[in-house]
């Protein structure tokens, strides 16, 4: 898959998720989970990471993302990643 293919895949997955296609959720999460995991781990730092599980933060982020995707207006991987990172940060 080329970068151009990936850039087209994200909006298509978003559209499917918005239409209620549950099968599109897993590939959408898979596209961003690793990068988002690194971001959360970095933001937590060592001290907080001993008390807060990265997986818990990611789960909460995805739970908040699902309903918010209905109004998300960005396009492409970078815009969606920034949106998800903002949810994770808060």
N, C-alpha and C positions, 0 to 999 in steps of 0.2 A: 504494500500500500504506500502510495506517495503522500507527501504533505498535502497536496491538493485534494487527494481522495479523502483524507482525514478531515480537511476543512469542510468538505461537502457532507461528510457523514454526521457531524455534530448537529447541524440544523435539521437534518432528516430525523435523527433520533429524538431531538427535542420536539419536533412536530408530532412524532408518533406518541411520545410520552404525554403530550398535551391532549391528544385524542383518546387517551386511556389505554393505549397499547402496553400492557404489562411486560410483554416480551422485550420492549425497547429499553426498559429501566436498567437491566443488568449490563448491557453493553455501554450505556451512557455512564453508569457508575464506574465501570472498568476503565473507561477512557481517562478518568480524572482521579481515581482513588489513590494511585501511587504517588502522584505529584502532590495531591492534597495532603496525604499522609506525611510526606516530608515537610511540607509547610507547617502543619500542626506540630510536629515533633520539634521543629526549629523554634516556633513561637512559644511553646511550653517551657523550653529550657530544661536543664537537668533537675533543678529543685522541684518545680511543679510537676514534671513528668513522673516523679516518684509517687505523687498523690493522685494524679489524673491520668487515666488511661486514654491513649491516643484513639483507640477504637471507639470509646465512648463519645469523644468529641466528633469523630467522623460520623458516627451514627446520628447524633443530634444534628449535625450539619445537613446530612441527606434527608432527615425527617423534615427539617425546615425548608429545604430546597424544593421538595416535591410540590407543595402547594404554591410556592413562589414562582415556579417555572411558568405558570399560566400567564404571568404578567412580565416575565423577563423579556427584554427587547433586544439584547445583544445578539451578535451573530459570530459564530466561529468559536474555536477552542479557547483563545485568549480571553475573550469577553466572558465566557461561561466560567473559566477558571477564576478570574478576578471576582466574579459574583460569588462563587462557592467559597473562595478564600475570605471574603468579607463576612459571609455567614459564619464560617469557622472562627474567625477572629472575635466575633461578638457572642 
